[in-house]
Amino acid sequence: MKEYQATIEFVTDYLQARFNENAKSELETLISKGIVKSEEDSWKLLLYYDEDGIYIPSVHIKKCLENAGKEFKIKKQKRSMLQWTVSNVMVKPSKIYLGKQDPDRIEVSTPSRKDGSRVTVKHPVILTGTQVKFSLNVLDDDMEKKAIINLIEMGGKMYGIGGRRRDMFGRFKLISFSNGLNGTVNKQRTNREPTVPTVPTVPTVPSIPVLTMLPIPKELEEVTKAIESWLIYKKERGEQYKPAGLKALYARFLLMVPREKVKKAIAFSMASNYAGVFEEKGDNLTNGKNRRTDTSSGRISGSASYQPGKYDHLR
């Protein structure tokens, strides 16, 4: 088993959401009993908190890594890293404390319930820039360190943790990643032990993941968030890009100058529920035809005009 120490930093605000289907009725019951003074305190129901302060449940980071495992394939195998992550990765401790007693602010939203009504939800928020440290225990000794780093980076970029992740909350980046104490001790002990002849065995192929997502070119850094939003949109449609398709997509974006065109095209295509990225045309009302009203004659430009007496000889 290998142990690693990781530090992540939130690049968007992180919303805590200890929430379930019965949260509204639970809130009303508590208010009626006087346990919660008013709805102004309702955010406390969504907060992960104990006597040591605010914390992140380790299962949230584990779930994020499992989702990221769907984006990778194990070398020479057709399956993704999802099941490997479920079986081999443990996140510790179970409660990852943030060193805070109170949230940085409160985010108010009004999501709709199953019956169509809306309820006011107040999420406790941890601001962008907050760093979180935790440990990873990896049972598979054959898995490369770079593979685990890719898994964390993909999880922070594409999935995140906490509430309202579709609205780009809870995204993070990896700040540092190093071998833990156990990994160092095992390595030193192995160097000291003499080599002992062993019975030859059939060699096994180490499980090394292959990254299926190409990194966004540096020339497109200013529109990275827009591109990431598009990739999430495509994934939700069940239309995940392959490397060749991503390369063509990036090449097209590089031709769009200024880069603001990329943002507008992505926003327009997502709003229109398109499968591809298209730029909005300047005049969509005429379907590309140049039809205009001639105010001087009161007729449509390009249509036939009436000339008195022109066809009298045919009577």
C-alpha positions as CSV (number, residue, x, y, z in Angstrom):
1,M,0.0,0.0,0.0
2,K,1.2,3.5,-0.9
3,E,0.3,6.6,1.1
4,Y,0.3,10.1,-0.3
5,Q,-0.3,13.6,1.1
6,A,-2.4,16.0,-1.0
7,T,-3.2,19.7,-0.7
8,I,-6.0,21.1,-2.9
9,E,-7.2,24.7,-3.2
10,F,-10.7,25.8,-4.2
11,V,-10.8,27.8,-7.4
12,T,-14.5,28.5,-7.0
13,D,-16.6,28.9,-3.9
14,Y,-17.4,25.7,-2.1
15,L,-21.0,25.2,-0.9
16,Q,-21.8,22.8,1.9
17,A,-25.1,20.9,1.3
18,R,-26.0,18.4,4.1
19,F,-29.4,18.2,2.5
20,N,-32.1,15.6,1.7
21,E,-35.7,15.3,0.5
22,N,-37.1,16.0,4.0
23,A,-35.0,19.1,4.7
24,K,-37.9,21.5,4.3
25,S,-40.2,19.6,6.7
26,E,-37.3,19.0,9.1
27,L,-36.5,22.8,9.1
28,E,-40.2,23.6,9.8
29,T,-40.3,21.1,12.6
30,L,-37.2,22.5,14.2
31,I,-38.4,26.1,13.9
32,S,-41.7,25.2,15.5
33,K,-39.9,23.5,18.4
34,G,-37.6,26.6,18.8
35,I,-34.5,24.6,18.1
36,V,-33.7,26.8,15.1
37,K,-34.5,30.4,16.0
38,S,-35.6,31.4,12.5
39,E,-35.2,30.6,8.8
40,E,-32.2,33.0,9.0
41,D,-30.4,30.1,10.8
42,S,-31.5,27.4,8.3
43,W,-28.0,27.3,6.7
44,K,-26.9,25.5,9.9
45,L,-28.8,22.4,8.8
46,L,-26.6,22.2,5.7
47,L,-23.3,22.7,7.6
48,Y,-20.9,19.8,8.4
49,Y,-19.8,20.9,11.8
50,D,-18.8,19.5,15.2
51,E,-16.9,20.8,18.3
52,D,-13.7,20.9,16.2
53,G,-15.1,23.1,13.5
54,I,-16.3,22.9,9.9
55,Y,-15.2,19.8,8.0
56,I,-15.5,18.0,4.6
57,P,-16.6,14.3,4.8
58,S,-13.9,12.3,3.1
59,V,-16.5,10.4,1.2
60,H,-17.2,13.5,-0.8
61,I,-13.6,13.6,-2.1
62,K,-13.7,9.8,-2.7
63,K,-16.9,10.2,-4.8
64,C,-15.3,13.0,-6.8
65,L,-12.3,10.8,-7.6
66,E,-14.6,7.9,-8.6
67,N,-16.3,10.2,-11.1
68,A,-13.0,11.3,-12.4
69,G,-12.1,7.7,-12.9
70,K,-14.7,7.5,-15.6
71,E,-12.6,9.9,-17.7
72,F,-9.6,7.6,-17.8
73,K,-9.0,4.1,-19.3
74,I,-6.6,1.6,-17.9
75,K,-3.8,0.8,-20.4
76,K,-4.5,-2.3,-22.6
77,Q,-7.9,-2.7,-21.1
78,K,-11.3,-1.4,-22.3
79,R,-12.7,-0.5,-18.9
80,S,-12.4,2.8,-17.2
81,M,-10.6,3.5,-13.8
82,L,-14.0,3.9,-12.0
83,Q,-14.0,0.4,-10.5
84,W,-10.2,0.6,-9.8
85,T,-10.8,3.8,-7.8
86,V,-13.7,2.3,-5.8
87,S,-11.6,-0.7,-4.9
88,N,-8.1,0.8,-4.3
89,V,-8.3,4.4,-3.1
90,M,-9.1,5.5,0.5
91,V,-9.3,9.1,1.6
92,K,-8.3,10.0,5.2
93,P,-9.2,11.2,7.7
94,S,-13.0,10.7,7.6
95,K,-13.5,14.3,8.7
96,I,-11.2,16.8,6.9
97,Y,-11.3,20.0,8.9
98,L,-11.0,23.4,7.3
99,G,-9.8,25.3,10.3
100,K,-13.0,27.4,10.4
101,Q,-15.7,27.8,13.0
102,D,-18.0,29.8,10.8
103,P,-18.7,29.9,7.0
104,D,-17.3,32.8,5.0
105,R,-20.7,33.8,3.7
106,I,-24.2,32.5,3.0
107,E,-25.4,31.7,-0.6
108,V,-29.2,32.0,-1.1
109,S,-31.0,30.0,-3.8
110,T,-34.6,28.9,-4.6
111,P,-34.6,25.4,-6.1
112,S,-37.9,23.8,-7.1
113,R,-39.2,20.7,-5.4
114,K,-40.8,17.6,-7.0
115,D,-44.3,19.1,-6.5
116,G,-43.3,22.3,-8.4
117,S,-43.1,24.6,-5.5
118,R,-40.0,26.5,-4.6
119,V,-38.1,26.5,-1.3
120,T,-35.5,29.0,-0.1
121,V,-32.2,27.3,0.6
122,K,-29.2,29.0,2.3
123,H,-25.9,27.3,1.7
124,P,-22.9,27.9,4.0
125,V,-20.0,29.0,1.7
126,I,-16.3,28.5,1.9
127,L,-14.5,31.1,-0.2
128,T,-12.2,30.6,-3.2
129,G,-8.6,30.2,-2.2
130,T,-9.2,27.9,0.9
131,Q,-6.7,25.1,1.0
132,V,-7.5,21.5,2.2
133,K,-5.1,18.8,3.2
134,F,-5.8,15.1,3.3
135,S,-4.2,11.7,2.8
136,L,-4.7,9.0,0.1
137,N,-4.0,5.4,0.7
138,V,-3.7,3.4,-2.5
139,L,-3.8,-0.4,-2.2
140,D,-2.5,-1.1,-5.8
141,D,1.3,-0.7,-5.6
142,D,1.6,-1.0,-9.4
143,M,-0.3,2.2,-10.1
144,E,2.0,5.1,-10.9
145,K,2.0,8.3,-8.9
146,K,1.3,10.3,-12.0
147,A,-2.0,8.4,-12.5
148,I,-3.2,9.5,-9.0
149,I,-2.3,13.1,-9.7
150,N,-4.2,13.0,-13.0
151,L,-7.2,11.6,-11.1
152,I,-7.2,14.4,-8.5
153,E,-6.7,17.1,-11.2
154,M,-9.5,15.8,-13.3
155,G,-11.9,15.5,-10.3
156,G,-11.2,19.1,-9.4
157,K,-11.6,20.4,-12.9
158,M,-14.7,18.4,-14.1
159,Y,-16.6,17.5,-11.0
160,G,-15.7,19.2,-7.7
161,I,-17.4,18.7,-4.4
162,G,-20.3,20.2,-2.4
163,G,-23.6,21.7,-3.5
164,R,-24.6,23.2,-6.9
165,R,-21.6,21.7,-8.8
166,R,-23.4,22.2,-12.1
167,D,-23.2,25.9,-11.4
168,M,-19.4,25.6,-11.2
169,F,-19.2,25.6,-7.4
170,G,-16.7,23.5,-5.5
171,R,-14.1,23.2,-8.2
172,F,-10.5,22.9,-7.0
173,K,-6.9,22.5,-8.2
174,L,-4.0,20.3,-6.8
175,I,-1.4,22.4,-5.0
176,S,1.0,19.7,-3.7
177,F,1.2,15.9,-3.8
178,S,3.9,13.9,-2.1
179,N,4.7,10.5,-0.7
180,G,3.4,9.8,2.8
181,L,5.4,8.4,5.7
182,N,4.5,4.8,5.0
183,G,5.7,5.1,1.4
184,T,9.1,6.5,2.6
185,V,9.6,3.8,5.2
186,N,8.7,1.0,2.9
187,K,11.2,2.3,0.3
188,Q,14.1,2.5,2.8
189,R,13.3,-0.9,4.2
190,T,13.3,-2.4,0.7
191,N,16.8,-0.9,0.0
192,R,18.3,-2.5,3.2
193,E,16.9,-6.0,2.7
194,P,19.1,-8.4,0.7
195,T,17.7,-9.8,-2.5
196,V,16.5,-13.4,-2.2
197,P,16.1,-15.6,-5.3
198,T,12.4,-16.3,-6.0
199,V,10.6,-18.8,-8.1
200,P,10.0,-17.3,-11.6
201,T,6.4,-16.3,-12.1
202,V,4.4,-15.1,-15.0
203,P,4.9,-11.3,-15.3
204,T,1.9,-9.1,-14.9
205,V,1.2,-6.0,-16.8
206,P,1.0,-3.0,-14.4
207,S,-2.2,-1.1,-14.6
208,I,-1.3,2.3,-16.0
209,P,-4.1,4.7,-17.0
210,V,-4.2,6.5,-20.3
211,L,-5.4,10.0,-20.3
212,T,-8.4,10.4,-22.7
213,M,-8.8,14.1,-22.3
214,L,-6.3,16.4,-24.0
215,P,-5.1,19.5,-22.0
216,I,-6.5,22.8,-23.1
217,P,-3.8,24.8,-25.1
218,K,-2.1,27.7,-23.4
219,E,-3.3,30.0,-26.2
220,L,-6.9,29.4,-24.9
221,E,-6.2,30.0,-21.3
222,E,-8.5,33.1,-21.2
223,V,-11.5,31.0,-22.2
224,T,-10.6,27.9,-20.2
225,K,-13.7,28.1,-18.0
226,A,-16.0,28.4,-21.0
227,I,-14.4,25.4,-22.7
228,E,-14.7,23.4,-19.5
229,S,-18.4,24.3,-19.3
230,W,-18.8,23.1,-22.8
231,L,-17.1,19.7,-22.0
232,I,-19.4,19.3,-19.0
233,Y,-22.4,20.1,-21.1
234,K,-21.4,17.5,-23.7
235,K,-20.8,14.9,-21.0
236,E,-24.3,15.5,-19.6
237,R,-25.7,14.9,-23.1
238,G,-23.8,11.5,-23.2
239,E,-21.6,12.8,-26.0
240,Q,-18.0,12.6,-24.6
241,Y,-15.2,13.8,-26.8
242,K,-12.4,11.4,-28.0
243,P,-8.8,12.8,-28.4
244,A,-9.2,13.3,-32.1
245,G,-12.4,15.3,-31.6
246,L,-10.9,17.4,-28.9
247,K,-7.9,18.2,-31.0
248,A,-10.2,19.4,-33.8
249,L,-12.3,21.4,-31.4
250,Y,-9.3,23.2,-29.9
251,A,-8.0,23.9,-33.4
252,R,-11.3,25.6,-34.3
253,F,-11.2,27.7,-31.2
254,L,-7.7,28.8,-32.0
255,L,-9.0,30.3,-35.2
256,M,-11.7,32.3,-33.4
257,V,-10.2,35.8,-32.8
258,P,-10.8,37.7,-30.6
259,R,-11.3,35.0,-27.9
260,E,-14.6,36.5,-26.8
261,K,-16.0,34.8,-29.9
262,V,-15.3,31.4,-28.3
263,K,-17.3,32.4,-25.2
264,K,-20.2,33.7,-27.2
265,A,-20.3,30.7,-29.5
266,I,-20.3,28.3,-26.5
267,A,-23.0,30.2,-24.6
268,F,-25.2,30.4,-27.8
269,S,-24.8,26.7,-28.6
270,M,-25.5,25.5,-25.0
271,A,-28.6,27.8,-24.8
272,S,-29.8,26.4,-28.2
273,N,-29.2,22.8,-27.0
274,Y,-26.8,22.2,-30.0
275,A,-24.6,19.1,-30.2
276,G,-21.8,21.3,-31.7
277,V,-20.4,24.8,-31.3
278,F,-21.9,27.3,-33.7
279,E,-21.6,31.1,-33.8
280,E,-24.8,33.1,-33.7
281,K,-25.6,34.7,-37.0
282,G,-26.2,38.4,-37.2
283,D,-29.7,38.1,-38.7
284,N,-31.7,35.0,-37.8
285,L,-35.1,36.4,-38.6
286,T,-34.8,36.2,-42.4
287,N,-33.0,32.8,-42.5
288,G,-30.1,34.2,-44.4
289,K,-32.2,36.0,-47.1
290,N,-31.6,39.7,-47.6
291,R,-35.2,40.9,-47.5
292,R,-35.9,44.5,-46.5
293,T,-38.8,46.9,-46.7
294,D,-38.4,49.8,-49.2
295,T,-40.1,52.6,-47.2
296,S,-40.2,54.9,-50.2
297,S,-42.3,52.7,-52.3
298,G,-44.1,50.7,-49.6
299,R,-43.1,47.3,-51.1
300,I,-40.6,44.5,-50.4
301,S,-37.3,45.0,-52.2
302,G,-36.9,42.4,-55.0
303,S,-40.6,41.8,-55.7
304,A,-42.3,42.8,-59.0
305,S,-43.9,46.3,-59.2
306,Y,-47.1,47.2,-60.9
307,Q,-46.8,49.4,-64.0
308,P,-50.1,50.8,-65.3
309,G,-50.9,50.0,-69.1
310,K,-47.9,47.7,-69.5
311,Y,-50.1,44.7,-70.6
312,D,-53.1,46.5,-72.1
313,H,-52.2,45.2,-75.7
314,L,-52.9,41.7,-74.6
315,R,-56.6,42.2,-73.9
